[in-house]
């Protein structure tokens, strides 16, 4: 898609692309063991990443304490919560994704019905028990100028979570902003495209700190923003977490940000950020723009929050989208799905209680 954002954003993107190229030239390192408190993990994502955040939340609800779903719809939307079979080679799911989970020309998704399907999945131990959602906090967002995902799809995500057991006091749905009508994007306070843009890189300036609002909703004890992040950014090898990772839609490398305190003491929390389609750092021409400009980094240091940015690969993931309709695996909704299980393995690595001193002493 052509980029119609500001000249400032284009210039920043060019610099970040060069930085990304240099990072790719270096060998990726292993994701370190930090002794994080995995039971305080949260997730968020935009578009296909929003669907992936919802899938990860449901698959591992006994671990995840909250989710941010930006410009996305309910769990199981594209497969209608059905079983493993992909009809017509997956065409049925792909068609439903386009006509029922983005636009609604083929009918609106039924959030309550999908919650019943999720309960069936859980009863078969393909997901964590839905009781794991109790006490979780969920943030939902749909922009008024979003031309990619229709408003009824976002409304179905809210209906899904209500039916799945998230109480009204723990569910925060935002469908309008004080300043501007957001497009299909993750929304920022500054240095983004025009607020109503629906184009790459899907980061819109609406004078709204969406990353902060998501994190503040999930973690009510979140403290204010510091200056520039002073921790360590790690470009790590994703292939060790999934044999044949690139063939399953994952990139060879992911990114993690480790605050200074989390390299020396255990017990930090983790927030997993799923980018959207056309936002992969290595195959979509935006470099680290999604990591740098979405606003999560500035909350990490003062809140002892490790950030995990798993990445897809446009060579095997259509438009770098996460697998929310079954292109990589028919069982894409369950805990054993390749992409879900790989990201969970990354989280498990971060939770291992070793190598803290090694990370602290590394350059």
NORHURA-V575923 format. One record per pair of residues at least 24 apart in sequence whose C-alpha atoms are under 6 Angstrom apart, sorted by the first residue. I is the first residue (numbers start at 1). J is the second residue. Records with the same first field share a line. If there is no record, write none. Layout:
I: J + J
This chain:
3: 199 + 200
5: 193
6: 193
13: 286
16: 287 + 288
17: 286 + 287
20: 287
28: 235 + 236 + 237
29: 236 + 237
30: 236 + 237
31: 236
33: 349 + 350 + 352 + 354 + 355
34: 350 + 351 + 353 + 356
35: 266 + 351 + 352 + 353
36: 266 + 267 + 268 + 269 + 350 + 351
37: 267 + 268 + 269
38: 351
39: 63
40: 65 + 269
41: 65 + 269 + 270 + 271
42: 66 + 67 + 271
43: 67 + 271 + 272 + 273
44: 68 + 69 + 273
45: 69 + 273 + 274 + 275
46: 70 + 71 + 276
47: 71 + 72 + 276
48: 276 + 321 + 322
49: 274 + 275 + 276
59: 127 + 128 + 334 + 335
60: 128
61: 128 + 132 + 133
62: 132
65: 136
66: 136 + 137 + 138 + 218
67: 138
68: 138 + 139 + 140 + 214
69: 140
70: 140 + 141
71: 141 + 142
73: 153 + 154 + 157
74: 156 + 157
78: 325
81: 114 + 117
84: 330 + 331
93: 325
101: 153
102: 149 + 150
103: 149 + 150
111: 156 + 159 + 160
112: 159 + 160 + 163
115: 160 + 163 + 164
126: 334 + 335
127: 334 + 335
137: 170 + 218
138: 171
139: 172 + 173
140: 173
141: 173 + 174 + 175
142: 175
143: 175 + 182 + 183
144: 181 + 182
145: 181 + 182 + 183 + 196
146: 183 + 184
180: 206
211: 295 + 296
225: 298 + 299
229: 298
231: 258 + 259 + 260
232: 257 + 258
233: 257
241: 342
242: 342
247: 316
248: 328
249: 312 + 313 + 316 + 317
250: 312 + 313
251: 311 + 312 + 313
254: 310 + 311
255: 309
256: 307 + 308 + 309
257: 306 + 307
258: 306
259: 301
263: 356 + 359 + 360
264: 356 + 360
268: 304 + 305
269: 305
270: 305 + 306 + 307
271: 307
272: 307 + 308
273: 309
277: 319 + 320 + 321
278: 319 + 320
280: 312
283: 314
